[in-house]
Amino acid sequence: MADRSELAAFLRARRARLQPRDVGLPDGLNRRTAGLRRQEVAQLAGLSVDYYVRLEQARGSRPSRQVLSALSRALLLSTDEREYLFRMAGENPPPHAGPNRVVPPSVRIVLDNLTATPAYVVDATYEILAWNAAAVPFIGDLDARPDQDRNMIRWIFRQPDDHPHWDDDSATAFARSTVADLRAAYARYPGNRALAELVTELLGTAPRFARMWSEHEVEVRRGHRKNVRHPLFGPLEFECQVLHISDTDQRMILYCADPGSPADAVFRRIGSAAGAPAS
């Protein structure tokens, strides 16, 4: 449902936040109040001044999606603000263009500082985008692999149905949660080519994936307990924690060991041996 009063208040607040120079207009003289004038916003959005005034006064017809998109651009709204504008007008926000593959520099700094915690970053299609030195013994030397072989979901379902890997309940639960999270991403990015191609590929090559996908489970990925049998370090148990990076819709996956556990000792040994972190 549209909330005209809140929509009007939001437009007024966003207009007051901007200065003419922010949108390429001259500052001019005799400005009695801060922010843009109503006629300036109308001009930037390609609307009549009278129509825009009525929007700010919570009057008139409900704005169309085209008008809302034009106002989003004119008022320099962020992604979150644009979504809020659409919802206050009683519309579903436009979909995001696609999974973001650019890892922010601050996230890379966090990765590199986690010397004794294996960690890596994935996008919504589960492509591994960045990792630290402590993660290499668990995910391999990805610098030596082609880009198309850095996808976690491909790794999970590469094992045939009769592989002993699938006898492990935690491995199956992990795979199921990953498929449910992929379906959630599929809805967030409708029509995205990379997601569609990945799903189509797995439906044709991985029967277990096809069965899980057909169950239509949807759940944004969260942390879980993980048991692995590492070829060098033996059996390890740790918490696989997932941190969501809201600005990019990416996930940082961290392997967190209980203090004093075998996994804790292994992670510390890896961190000490690695020296300066790299990704």
PyMOL commands that set and color helices and strands:
alter all, ss='L'
color gray80, all
select helices_A, chain A and resi 4-17+20-23+38-45+49-56+65-74+79-88+105-113+133-139+142-144+147-149+152-156+164-167+169-188+193-205+207-214+262-274
alter helices_A, ss='H'
color red, helices_A
select strands_A, chain A and resi 119-122+128-131+224-230+234-245+250-256
alter strands_A, ss='S'
color yellow, strands_A
deselect
rebuild
show_as cartoon
